[in-house]
Amino acid sequence: MAPGLAPSALTMLLPSHLLPTLVLLLGESSGWAWVPNLCRTPSEAMCNFVCDCSSCSDETQCGYDGTSPPPGAPFTCDFEQDSCGWRDISTSGYRWFRDRAGAVSEGPGLHSDHTLGTDLGWYVAVGIHRGKEASTAALRSPVLHEAAPTCKLRLWYHAASADVAELRLELTHGTETLTLWQSSGPWGPGWQELVVATGRIRGDFRVTFSATRNATHRGAVALDDVAFWGCALPTPQARCPLGHHHCRNKACVELHQLCDGDDNCGDSSDEDTPTCSHHMSTDFETGLGLWKLSEGWTRNHSAGGPARPAWPRRDHSRNSAQGYFLVSMAEPGVPAVLSSPEFQAPGPYNCSLVFYYYLHGAETSCLQLFLQTQSPSAPQVPILLRRRHGELGAAWVRDRVDIQSEHPFRIHLAGHTGPGGVVGLDDLILSDCCKPVLEVSHPPPGPWTPASWPAPSSLQPQGVCEPGHLSCGDLCVPPEQLCDFQQQCEGGEDEQECGTTDFEPPTAGGWEDASVGRLQWGRLLAQDSGDSGTSGAAAGHFLSLQKAWGQLTAEARVLTPPLGPSGPHCELHLAYHFQSHPQGFLALVVVEGSTRELVWQAPSSNSGSSRRGWKVDTVLLGARRRPFQLEFVGLVDLDGPGQQGAGVDNVIMKNCSTSVATKRDTEVSCNFERDMCGWHTGHLTDAHWHRMESRGPGYDHTTGEGYFVLLNPTDPPARGPGGHLLTQPQMPTASEECLSFWYHLHGPQIGTLRLVMRQDGKADTYLWSQSGTHGNCWHEAWATLHHQMDSGAQYQLLFQGLRDGYHGTMALDDVALRPGPCWAPKRCSFEDSACGFSTGGLWTRQTNTTGRAAWGPSTDHTTETAQGHYMVVNTSPQTLPRGHIASLTSEEHRPLAQPSCLTFWYHLSLQNPGTLQVHVEEAERRQVFSISDHGGLAWRLGSVDVQAQRAWRVVFEAVAAGVERSYMAVDDLLLQDGPCPRPASCDFETGLCGWSHLPWPDLGRYSWDWSSGATPSRYPQPPVDHTLGTDAGHFALFETSVLGPGGRAAWLRSQPLPATEASCLRFWYQMGFPEQFYKGELRVLLRSARGQLAVWGAGGHRRHQWLEGQVELASSEEFQIVFEATLGGQPSLGPIALDDIEYLAGQRCQLPAPSQGDTAVATSVPAAVGGALLLLVLLVLLGLLGRLWLRKKGGCPSPGRTVAAAPGFDNILFNADQVTLPALVTHNP
């Protein structure tokens, strides 16, 4: 691009058919896409949060990428397509980039984005910066134009506390840069929400998000779902609706927005009407105006304020750090009072006061507005007209009071500051109906100090208790014991204002409105509501949605005081009514720190429905840590058609004490047929286990038609680390107990299921874990619990379903606990424990996370990462002299009902370590495996056939050769029914036979699965296998519909195989794609130290039948066979299946005889002959055309020449129905 040439100017110089190419090139070259505005809107109408073009192209790359949003929807960038115009402006190697989970090695290491909650979603991130100097990475928005007073920016960020020194959000307009938000942590785990009000911004502005790292902080941060809410100014209209004001720029605003201190029109004409000139406005820029203050209030501005986290960053009048406001500097518990002169309100109109207040930094801060009338004899007691309490965020909130009084009056604003909090005031605007009273008409009142704000008498400190403590009798209850569901006071005063209420007392059970918009929650008499005649309406007071004067968010919020801890049986009972159009909602949210969990939502209703009235419901809250708060959130259109509204009454919290116990709490053994027994779901994350009834693809283990517990990592959309299923604290019955259970891990990308034992004061004990799919069937597992009986300590059991996979499900059933130890496990990966093996003091369970392990493989076999675990023995002569033996002995295995196969993976050092022997101990000891060889870089598969009528053990013996720096390692033991198969051969009847389906990160972390036609599945699969030809037979399969951006393929890999001059691989495959799709591909790859080579492939749709494939393999070095399932186009619902893989070492392939599988459907003779003739004609024509083309190109290549593969065929030459490999692969004698 020429210097100084704007993109919009450049588009004028290019033909239209080249514009898409230009956009693509610019986007790819910079990494930050740019899309021109093809709608020819004026420059001032671009990036102003209003879609002037029908396609919204004038707002594309303005922090937004999408079609025209519906009314009220935010302008959001989720980074799924591009960066939406956000641009890195960093000046060091510490920079922002667009990333997907795990796609960039230097990225923040996230498992999922926030938008999708999976590893396929995108975000922007700064990676790990390895320099020692302090660096700042800055991400800047495009230039945006004009923001309404209601504008707010909402985003989600991810930063571990040890990874970044500071995060900052800044807004630059004109010559001023405002700090909207700044934090040095600590930050919680997972994605954190940040909401910041920008206020009215005139002209152009930019937003910058920056992360700063130093020598001790690596600096990994991620950002996602950046949204601008309510930022558009009103658009010009020919005429305005009734009750609206027509601005000078033809925009329409509501009448109550006139003279309110906000530029709602966009040209300030709503603040410049003749009526506004008679208002009395005080913005504190030059002083206090007509107001008088007592000690406690001080006039200040942001630039000169103290360095306190809660201090206002800007004023409201100018939206600037240089603007002035009032702030309460009074000590906690002492009010700061601002008083007006004396007014009167003659005539039929109200005296209105509009004011903006700031409550931030402390839950106990409060602002009260009192009215004090002046009677002829003496001033009356002040009347409380408005009270706002708690944490409302770093924003200026509008409010308004209308005053009617027969007598002169004064207005008092009292601010009570909580510890660390700030109470502020700005822009006090009195309407023209507020008439000042001459000072001579009444004697000046004496000094007045309001009493403490109205609070429940039970919560007012008394006696000698410290501030914040509750006095009841002789007790002083500390704040952390209030609302903990454990009664401390004899009269229960400490638990009175904790959510349970019928809303008859004015204190409303401790519920406090925290709304900042056009709606609020308030107590209302049923007779005064529109529902007074509704059948079933509650008598007396209830909590109702009402109109309010705020200008920020649309929804209304009301919260309890901090609660907890709660027990697993805690539930909330409520009565509610809800009538709204589809946009409205009524919900209950649990707030825990920076996380919010939706636990209940009223069913959607139609305002025209005749079924109105009060309903009752129960919500299980479960066990939660202190502090948490309950929050009702509501949104209805009270001015809309129909009788819309929402209310809550008779809120009762039951069984919330942690000491509440039932008989079921001790029931660890459970088949889930009746209920959850003693198990309950944890609420520390937003992914939850659910008790499910067998239906469709979900079936239980007990009967196949009963109940089980299920965890779907993406339903509902979850963002947390996983779901927890746990017991109540249990008392052990023996020093050793055995917990057995059946588990189901199924899906192309499912995560980790882990069993943990938890005890107070001790680190969690990991007992068992499995990752990835284990086929579409139930598996039995068990783990031994070890207890110290003399300690009297209780324990909890916890199943963790980790969200490190997003396609599939986890399930549990038939949990049983019995005294005594368990049998040795059938499967052991050593990831969480040594699986009961006796090490003899020489074998060690090890990981190579630091990269400094003195001996052993660099990665394990289970995860193929340095973080994985394995068992290893050092066979160097200093540790194990030549001829000495190190034994690794299992626990007792249960007797075998049929011959079985024990497989394991072993790794020998490059230096000869000696001999690895495997023995089976039953009545006698017998050797079943022995290998003496130099090792290599790969793990190798060992297998032994086992028959045992009685309990037996397996013993691994390392016989040392006395060589320095040598070792032997073992990993991934598996005991399966049936004899051991030949290497790289499998009929899949009992499992995968050593074929590895470990997901590879660079291919999208997807796995082949294992199933049968008779087993219900949520994924399409063949109805019968090839081995048995029935639905009882098994096969390997992969569902390609999960593939998409970032998920390219899935591999099924054989064990390492020795070099071969010619060996035949035979297999049967099925590709069940619809006829109209050309999607799936199945390929065979040879993978060795030199790389990988495609030697066979089949693509396109196939008939739903098994087809035979074979390929002759040759390799001069050790290799693996890889079956790769991938896509040739967009995702399509269809499986690729494999069965009866046979590797014939040293045997050449023979031409396969025609079989039933080769014939798809019967074809009539005339049709067959006609089809053959047509095919022959086409082949002749193609041959002639090819010959002419080759002549022009200089003739055909000779057989000795090297022929480049045609794109898409991967060096495969097809000859009839055989596959002939090029000379590069085959080695003919």
Secondary structure, DSSP 4 states (H G I P E B T S, - for coil): --TT--HHHHHHTS-GGGHHHHHHHHHHHHSS------S---GGGTTSS---STT-TTTTTSS--SSPPPTT--EEE-SSSS-TT-EE--SSS--EEEEETTTSTTS---S--SSSSSTT-EEEEE-----SS-EEEEEEPPPEEEE-TT-EEEEEEEE-TTT-SEEEEEEEETTEEEEEEEE-----SS-EEEEEE---EEEEEEEEEEEEE-TT----EEEEEEEEES-PPPPP-SS--TTEEE-TTS-EEEGGGTTSSS--SSSSGGGSSTTGGGSEEE-SSSS-TT-EE-TTEEEEEGGGS-S-TTS-SS-SSSSSTT-EEEEE-PPTTS-EEEE---EE--SSSPEEEEEEEEEES-TT-EEEEEEEEB-SSSBPPPEEEEEEES---SS-EEEEEEE--SS-EEEEEEEEPPTT-EEEEEEEEE-TT-EEPPGGGSPPP----PPPPP--GGGS--TTPPTTPEEETTEEE-GGGTTSSS--STT-GGGSSSS-B-S-STTGGG-EE---SSEEEEEEEGGGSTTTTSTTPPSSEEEEEEE----S-SSEEEEPPPB--B-TT-EEEEEEEEE--TT-EEEEEEEETTEEEEEEEPPP--TT-S--S-EEEEEE---BPSSBEEEEEEE--TTSSS--EEEEEEEEEES-STT---GGGG---B-SSSS-TTEEE--SSS---EEEE-BTTB--SSSSSSEEEEE-TTSS---SSEEEEEEPPB--SSSEEEEEEEEEEEEEE--EEEEEEE-TTSPPEEEEEEES---SS-EEEEEEEE--GGGT--BEEEEEEE-S--EEEEEEEEEEEEESPPPPPSEE--SSS-TT-B-TTT-EEEE-TTS--SSS-SS-SSS-STT-EEEEEE-STTTS-TT-EEEEE--PBPPPSS-EEEEEEEEE-SS--EEEEEEEESSSEEEEEEEE----SS-EEEEEEE--SS-BEEEEEEEE---TT-EEEEEEEEEEESPPPPTT-B--SSS-TT-B-PPPGGGTS---EEEETTS--SS---SS-SSSSSTT-EEEEEEGGG-BTTB-EEEEEPPPB--EEEEEEEEEEEE---TT---EEEEEEEEETTEEEEEEEEES---SS-EEEEEEEEESS-EEEEEEEEESSS--S-EEEEEEEEEETT----PPPP-GGG--S---HHHHHHHHHHHHHHHHHHHHHHHHHHHHHTSPPPTTS--PPPTTTTT-EEETTEEE--TTT----
